Amino acid sequence: MKTVCETLRVAWSNIAARAAGSPSRARGRPPLPDRELVEDIKAVIAETPTYGYRRVHAILRRNARKDGRSWPNAKRV
């Protein structure tokens, strides 16, 4: 293994850790359930199929604001 690491110019400790299969720790918060958001997006697209994601997000934001809810993140739309 030492020869392979020297040839690839990779640290031996990195290869040993990967070979041991040390699990990576999950980062960040868990994803939010998207079922309701997907249903809302499909409803908007069914009404206006020529709209792009920016207009769809604007409609979702407007509807959420009207209902007093928080609007979805544009990156999730």
C-alpha positions in Angstrom: 0.0 0.0 0.0 2.9 2.3 0.7 4.1 2.1 -2.9 0.6 2.8 -4.3 0.3 5.8 -2.0 3.7 7.2 -3.0 2.9 6.7 -6.7 -0.5 8.4 -6.5 1.0 11.1 -4.1 -1.8 10.4 -1.6 -1.4 10.3 2.2 -1.4 6.8 3.5 -3.6 7.8 6.5 -6.3 8.9 4.1 -6.3 5.6 2.2 -6.3 3.7 5.5 -9.3 5.6 6.8 -11.2 5.0 3.6 -10.3 1.3 3.7 -11.5 1.0 7.3 -14.9 2.3 6.1 -15.3 5.0 8.7 -18.8 6.4 8.2 -19.1 10.0 7.3 -21.1 12.2 9.6 -24.3 13.6 8.3 -24.3 17.4 8.2 -27.0 20.0 8.2 -30.6 19.7 9.0 -32.8 16.9 7.6 -34.6 17.8 4.4 -38.2 19.1 4.6 -41.0 16.9 3.2 -41.7 18.0 -0.4 -45.0 16.4 -1.1 -47.1 19.6 -0.5 -44.7 21.7 -2.4 -44.7 19.4 -5.4 -48.5 19.3 -5.4 -48.6 23.1 -5.4 -46.0 23.3 -8.2 -48.0 20.8 -10.3 -51.2 22.8 -9.7 -49.5 26.1 -10.9 -48.0 24.3 -13.9 -51.4 22.8 -14.8 -52.9 26.3 -14.9 -50.1 28.0 -16.7 -47.9 25.4 -18.5 -45.7 28.0 -20.3 -44.4 29.6 -17.1 -40.8 28.9 -16.0 -39.5 28.3 -12.6 -39.2 32.0 -11.7 -42.8 32.8 -12.4 -43.9 29.6 -10.7 -41.9 30.6 -7.6 -43.5 34.1 -7.7 -47.0 32.6 -7.8 -46.2 30.2 -4.9 -44.7 33.1 -2.9 -47.7 35.3 -3.6 -50.2 32.5 -2.6 -48.3 31.7 0.6 -48.1 35.4 1.5 -51.9 35.7 0.9 -52.5 32.6 3.2 -50.2 33.9 5.9 -47.7 31.0 5.4 -43.9 31.2 4.9 -43.1 30.9 1.2 -40.8 28.2 -0.2 -37.1 28.7 -0.9 -36.5 29.4 -4.6 -33.8 26.7 -4.6 -36.4 24.1 -3.7 -38.8 25.1 -6.5 
